[in-house]
Amino acid sequence: MRVIGIDPGFATTGYGVVERNEGRLTAVAHGALRTPAGAPQAERLAFLQTGIADLLRRYDPEAVSVERLFFNINVRTAMAVGQASGVALATAATNSLPVFEYTPLEVKQAVVGVGNATKQQVGAMVASLLGLARPPAPADAADACAMAICHLTRSRLRAAIDRAAT
């Protein structure tokens, strides 16, 4: 199964494509889409939409894992991240891909084992789980890989529970 994780942001949106094959996790690609600073808001969102659509075509994932927004005291930041998240969700839906949202707490628990893990701990565990020499850079890419890993581990557990219930 191949999943693309997306860590939405208005200026920088991280992505991480992770594949699970015979129980083994492999990094297919990771990086970040950076919107042009100073460009009008609509152009930056269109840039994200085009970039995400290109990633979906290039890597052909079976599912999209996106960070679920949580309350943020900084309303301006929350609005911008919400817009970037909306672009990611709409682009996935336009491409007929199932979308799964996870909170930062759920991702940290799935990848590190504790919900209060630091960004450095998440990056280190992502590198370890994917057999990488160092954490993906920038940090947005490591977070996106963690999103994909979270979905892959949770979907496997969900499937096992479903099999046991039948």
C-alpha positions as CSV (number, residue, x, y, z in Angstrom):
1,M,0.0,0.0,0.0
2,R,1.3,3.5,-0.9
3,V,0.2,6.5,1.1
4,I,1.1,10.2,0.7
5,G,1.2,12.2,3.9
6,I,0.6,15.9,3.7
7,D,1.6,18.4,6.4
8,P,-0.4,21.5,5.2
9,G,1.0,25.0,5.5
10,F,0.4,28.2,3.6
11,A,4.1,29.0,3.0
12,T,5.4,25.4,3.1
13,T,3.5,22.2,2.7
14,G,5.4,19.0,3.5
15,Y,4.8,15.8,1.7
16,G,6.0,12.2,2.2
17,V,5.2,9.2,0.1
18,V,5.6,5.9,2.1
19,E,4.9,2.4,0.9
20,R,4.3,-0.7,3.0
21,N,5.2,-3.9,1.2
22,E,5.2,-7.2,3.1
23,G,5.2,-5.4,6.4
24,R,8.2,-3.2,5.5
25,L,8.0,0.6,5.3
26,T,9.9,2.3,2.5
27,A,10.3,6.0,1.7
28,V,9.4,6.6,-1.9
29,A,9.7,10.4,-1.9
30,H,9.6,13.4,0.5
31,G,10.0,17.1,0.3
32,A,8.1,20.3,0.5
33,L,6.1,22.6,-1.7
34,R,7.0,26.3,-1.0
35,T,4.6,28.9,-2.2
36,P,6.0,32.1,-3.7
37,A,6.4,34.6,-0.9
38,G,4.7,37.9,-1.7
39,A,2.4,36.4,-4.3
40,P,-1.4,37.0,-3.8
41,Q,-3.1,34.6,-1.5
42,A,-5.2,33.0,-4.3
43,E,-2.0,32.4,-6.4
44,R,-0.3,30.7,-3.5
45,L,-3.3,28.4,-2.9
46,A,-3.4,27.6,-6.7
47,F,0.3,26.8,-6.6
48,L,-0.4,24.3,-3.7
49,Q,-3.3,22.8,-5.7
50,T,-1.2,22.3,-8.8
51,G,1.8,20.9,-6.8
52,I,-0.3,18.4,-4.8
53,A,-2.1,17.3,-8.0
54,D,1.3,16.7,-9.6
55,L,2.5,14.7,-6.6
56,L,-0.7,12.5,-6.8
57,R,-0.1,11.8,-10.5
58,R,3.6,11.2,-10.1
59,Y,3.4,8.9,-7.1
60,D,0.0,7.3,-7.6
61,P,-0.9,6.8,-3.9
62,E,-3.8,4.7,-2.7
63,A,-4.7,7.0,0.1
64,V,-3.9,10.5,1.4
65,S,-3.2,11.2,5.1
66,V,-3.6,14.9,6.2
67,E,-2.9,16.5,9.5
68,R,-6.3,17.3,11.2
69,L,-6.4,20.9,12.3
70,F,-6.5,21.7,15.9
71,F,-7.3,25.0,17.7
72,N,-4.5,27.5,17.4
73,I,-4.3,30.7,19.4
74,N,-2.9,32.6,16.4
75,V,-6.0,33.1,14.3
76,R,-4.1,34.3,11.2
77,T,-1.9,31.2,11.2
78,A,-4.9,28.9,11.8
79,M,-6.7,30.5,8.9
80,A,-3.8,30.1,6.5
81,V,-3.1,26.5,7.5
82,G,-6.9,25.8,7.2
83,Q,-6.9,27.1,3.7
84,A,-3.8,25.0,2.8
85,S,-5.5,21.9,4.4
86,G,-8.7,22.6,2.4
87,V,-6.7,22.7,-0.8
88,A,-5.1,19.3,0.1
89,L,-8.4,17.7,0.9
90,A,-10.2,19.0,-2.2
91,T,-7.3,18.0,-4.5
92,A,-7.4,14.4,-3.0
93,A,-11.2,14.3,-3.5
94,T,-10.9,15.6,-7.0
95,N,-8.5,12.7,-7.7
96,S,-11.0,10.2,-6.1
97,L,-8.6,9.3,-3.3
98,P,-9.7,8.4,0.2
99,V,-8.5,10.9,2.8
100,F,-7.7,10.2,6.4
101,E,-7.1,12.9,8.9
102,Y,-5.0,12.5,12.1
103,T,-4.2,14.9,14.9
104,P,-0.6,15.7,15.8
105,L,-1.2,13.7,19.0
106,E,-2.3,10.6,17.1
107,V,0.7,10.8,14.7
108,K,3.2,11.2,17.5
109,Q,1.7,8.2,19.4
110,A,1.8,6.1,16.2
111,V,5.3,7.0,15.2
112,V,7.1,7.6,18.6
113,G,4.8,6.0,21.1
114,V,4.1,9.1,23.1
115,G,1.8,12.0,22.3
116,N,4.2,14.7,23.6
117,A,7.2,13.8,21.4
118,T,9.3,16.6,20.1
119,K,9.8,17.4,16.4
120,Q,13.3,16.0,16.7
121,Q,12.0,12.7,18.2
122,V,9.5,12.4,15.4
123,G,12.1,13.0,12.8
124,A,14.5,10.5,14.3
125,M,11.8,7.8,14.5
126,V,10.7,8.5,10.9
127,A,14.3,8.0,9.8
128,S,14.6,4.8,11.8
129,L,11.3,3.4,10.6
130,L,12.1,4.2,7.0
131,G,15.8,3.1,7.1
132,L,17.0,6.6,6.3
133,A,20.5,7.9,7.3
134,R,18.9,11.1,8.6
135,P,15.4,12.6,9.1
136,P,13.7,14.0,6.0
137,A,14.2,17.7,5.5
138,P,12.7,20.1,6.0
139,A,10.8,19.3,9.2
140,D,7.6,19.6,7.2
141,A,8.6,16.6,5.1
142,A,9.5,14.5,8.2
143,D,6.0,15.4,9.6
144,A,4.4,14.4,6.3
145,C,6.2,11.1,6.3
146,A,5.0,10.6,9.9
147,M,1.4,11.3,8.7
148,A,1.8,8.5,6.1
149,I,3.4,6.1,8.6
150,C,0.5,6.8,11.0
151,H,-2.1,5.9,8.4
152,L,-0.2,2.8,7.4
153,T,0.1,1.5,10.9
154,R,-3.5,2.4,11.9
155,S,-5.0,1.0,8.7
156,R,-3.2,-2.3,9.3
157,L,-4.6,-2.4,12.9
158,R,-8.1,-1.5,11.7
159,A,-8.0,-4.3,9.1
160,A,-6.9,-6.8,11.8
161,I,-9.7,-5.7,14.1
162,D,-12.2,-6.0,11.2
163,R,-10.9,-9.6,10.4
164,A,-11.2,-10.6,14.0
165,A,-14.8,-9.3,14.3
166,T,-16.0,-11.4,11.4
